[in-house]
Amino acid sequence: MIYPPEPPHPLVDHWMRRHPSAVSFVLHMFGIPPTILGVLLFAVYAFLLSFPVFVLALSLFLGGYALQFAGHYLEGTDPGEVIYFKRLFGVPYVEFPAGTSSPGEDL
C-alpha cells in the first residue's frame, strides 16, 4: 500500500515560511554546512591546539554565517539570532518577509 506523504514538521514549515525566496534558500543551503563544519573543527582545534585549524574553523564559521545573513538581508528579514536578542530587549523585528503569512495564518 502506498501512503500519502506526511505534512512537514512544524519547525520545517516555520523555516520554509521564513525563507520563501529562492536566493535566500540557496544562500542558506551553501552557508549552513560550513557553519556546522566550523563548529566541529573547533573541537579539533581544542584537541590539537593548531593555529591553522583554528583559522580554518573560524573562517568556515564566519563565512557560513555571512552567507546566511546575506540571505536574510536580501529578504528584508532579521536572522533568528538577531530576533532572539531583539525580543529580549523589546526591540521591533521582522520575522517573515513582506507579503507572506505568519505561522498561524493560512497561505
C-alpha contacts under 8 A as a table, 3 or more apart, distances in Angstrom:
res1	aa1	res2	aa2	distance
8	P	12	V	6.06
8	P	13	D	5.97
9	H	12	V	5.26
9	H	13	D	6.22
10	P	13	D	4.96
10	P	14	H	6.05
11	L	14	H	5.09
11	L	15	W	6.14
12	V	15	W	5.05
12	V	16	M	6.11
13	D	16	M	5.14
13	D	17	R	6.24
14	H	17	R	5.15
14	H	18	R	6.27
14	H	103	P	6.39
15	W	18	R	5.12
15	W	19	H	6.30
16	M	19	H	5.13
16	M	20	P	6.06
17	R	20	P	5.74
17	R	96	F	7.11
17	R	100	T	7.39
17	R	101	S	7.61
17	R	102	S	7.50
17	R	103	P	7.53
18	R	95	E	6.76
18	R	96	F	5.15
18	R	97	P	6.88
19	H	22	A	7.87
19	H	24	S	6.26
19	H	25	F	6.01
19	H	75	E	7.84
19	H	96	F	7.97
19	H	97	P	7.96
20	P	24	S	7.54
20	P	25	F	7.17
21	S	24	S	5.29
21	S	25	F	6.17
21	S	75	E	6.91
22	A	25	F	5.00
22	A	26	V	6.16
23	V	26	V	5.21
23	V	27	L	6.17
23	V	71	G	6.82
24	S	27	L	5.04
24	S	28	H	6.12
24	S	68	Q	7.49
24	S	70	A	7.71
24	S	71	G	4.08
24	S	72	H	6.60
24	S	74	L	7.09
24	S	75	E	6.93
25	F	28	H	5.13
25	F	29	M	6.18
25	F	71	G	7.35
26	V	29	M	4.98
26	V	30	F	6.24
27	L	30	F	5.20
27	L	31	G	5.83
27	L	67	L	5.57
27	L	68	Q	5.89
27	L	70	A	7.50
27	L	71	G	5.75
28	H	31	G	4.80
28	H	32	I	5.71
28	H	67	L	6.66
28	H	68	Q	5.02
28	H	71	G	6.86
29	M	32	I	5.79
29	M	33	P	7.25
30	F	33	P	6.51
30	F	34	P	7.53
30	F	64	G	7.32
30	F	67	L	7.37
31	G	34	P	5.93
31	G	35	T	6.40
31	G	63	G	7.27
31	G	64	G	3.96
31	G	65	Y	6.23
31	G	66	A	7.51
31	G	67	L	5.15
31	G	68	Q	5.60
32	I	35	T	5.17
32	I	36	I	6.29
32	I	64	G	5.89
32	I	65	Y	7.40
32	I	68	Q	7.37
33	P	36	I	5.21
33	P	37	L	6.07
33	P	64	G	7.28
34	P	37	L	4.87
34	P	38	G	5.88
34	P	60	L	5.06
34	P	61	F	6.10
34	P	63	G	7.41
34	P	64	G	5.23
35	T	38	G	5.12
35	T	39	V	6.45
35	T	60	L	5.80
35	T	61	F	4.15
35	T	62	L	7.05
35	T	63	G	7.35
35	T	64	G	4.70
35	T	65	Y	6.30
36	I	39	V	5.17
36	I	40	L	6.33
36	I	61	F	7.10
37	L	40	L	5.04
37	L	41	L	6.09
37	L	57	A	7.34
37	L	60	L	6.99
37	L	61	F	7.33
38	G	41	L	5.08
38	G	42	F	6.41
38	G	56	L	7.37
38	G	57	A	4.16
38	G	58	L	6.22
38	G	59	S	7.41
38	G	60	L	4.96
38	G	61	F	4.56
39	V	42	F	5.28
39	V	43	A	7.26
39	V	57	A	6.77
39	V	61	F	6.61
40	L	43	A	5.60
40	L	44	V	7.04
40	L	57	A	7.89
41	L	44	V	4.88
41	L	45	Y	6.16
41	L	53	V	7.09
41	L	54	F	7.59
41	L	56	L	7.97
41	L	57	A	5.30
42	F	45	Y	4.89
42	F	46	A	6.13
42	F	53	V	7.81
42	F	54	F	6.57
42	F	57	A	5.93
42	F	58	L	7.94
43	A	46	A	5.02
43	A	47	F	6.35
44	V	47	F	5.14
44	V	48	L	6.10
44	V	49	L	7.95
44	V	53	V	7.51
45	Y	48	L	5.13
45	Y	49	L	5.01
45	Y	50	S	5.67
45	Y	51	F	7.55
45	Y	53	V	5.67
45	Y	54	F	5.61
46	A	49	L	5.37
49	L	54	F	7.85
50	S	53	V	5.36
50	S	54	F	6.36
51	F	54	F	4.94
51	F	55	V	6.23
52	P	55	V	5.10
52	P	56	L	6.16
53	V	56	L	5.06
53	V	57	A	6.02
54	F	57	A	5.13
54	F	58	L	6.04
55	V	58	L	5.16
55	V	59	S	5.98
56	L	59	S	5.09
56	L	60	L	6.10
57	A	60	L	5.25
57	A	61	F	6.09
58	L	61	F	5.12
58	L	62	L	6.01
59	S	62	L	5.32
59	S	63	G	5.71
60	L	63	G	5.16
60	L	64	G	5.90
61	F	64	G	5.33
61	F	65	Y	6.24
62	L	65	Y	5.09
62	L	66	A	5.99
63	G	66	A	4.98
63	G	67	L	6.37
64	G	67	L	5.28
64	G	68	Q	6.48
65	Y	68	Q	5.08
65	Y	69	F	6.07
66	A	69	F	5.08
66	A	70	A	6.02
67	L	70	A	5.05
67	L	71	G	6.40
68	Q	71	G	5.12
68	Q	72	H	6.51
69	F	72	H	5.07
69	F	73	Y	6.10
69	F	79	P	6.48
70	A	73	Y	4.95
70	A	74	L	6.20
71	G	74	L	5.21
71	G	75	E	6.32
72	H	75	E	5.04
72	H	76	G	5.96
72	H	77	T	5.19
72	H	78	D	6.12
72	H	79	P	6.08
73	Y	76	G	5.06
73	Y	77	T	6.30
73	Y	78	D	7.42
74	L	77	T	7.94
75	E	97	P	6.17
76	G	94	V	7.66
76	G	97	P	6.27
77	T	93	Y	7.91
77	T	94	V	5.09
77	T	95	E	5.70
77	T	96	F	6.25
77	T	97	P	5.87
78	D	82	V	6.13
78	D	83	I	6.09
78	D	93	Y	6.55
78	D	94	V	5.55
78	D	95	E	6.00
79	P	82	V	5.33
79	P	83	I	6.22
79	P	95	E	7.78
80	G	83	I	4.94
80	G	84	Y	6.25
80	G	95	E	7.86
81	E	84	Y	5.29
81	E	85	F	6.83
82	V	85	F	5.38
82	V	86	K	6.14
83	I	86	K	4.98
83	I	87	R	5.97
83	I	93	Y	6.20
83	I	94	V	7.77
83	I	95	E	7.28
84	Y	87	R	5.30
84	Y	88	L	6.18
85	F	88	L	4.83
85	F	89	F	6.21
86	K	89	F	5.26
86	K	90	G	5.84
86	K	91	V	4.73
86	K	92	P	6.57
86	K	93	Y	6.48
87	R	90	G	4.98
87	R	91	V	6.08
87	R	92	P	7.37
87	R	93	Y	7.63
88	L	91	V	7.80
94	V	97	P	7.26
96	F	100	T	6.57
96	F	101	S	7.36
96	F	102	S	6.65
97	P	100	T	5.90
100	T	107	L	7.47
101	S	104	G	7.81
101	S	105	E	5.69
101	S	106	D	6.84
101	S	107	L	6.07
102	S	105	E	5.57
103	P	106	D	7.75
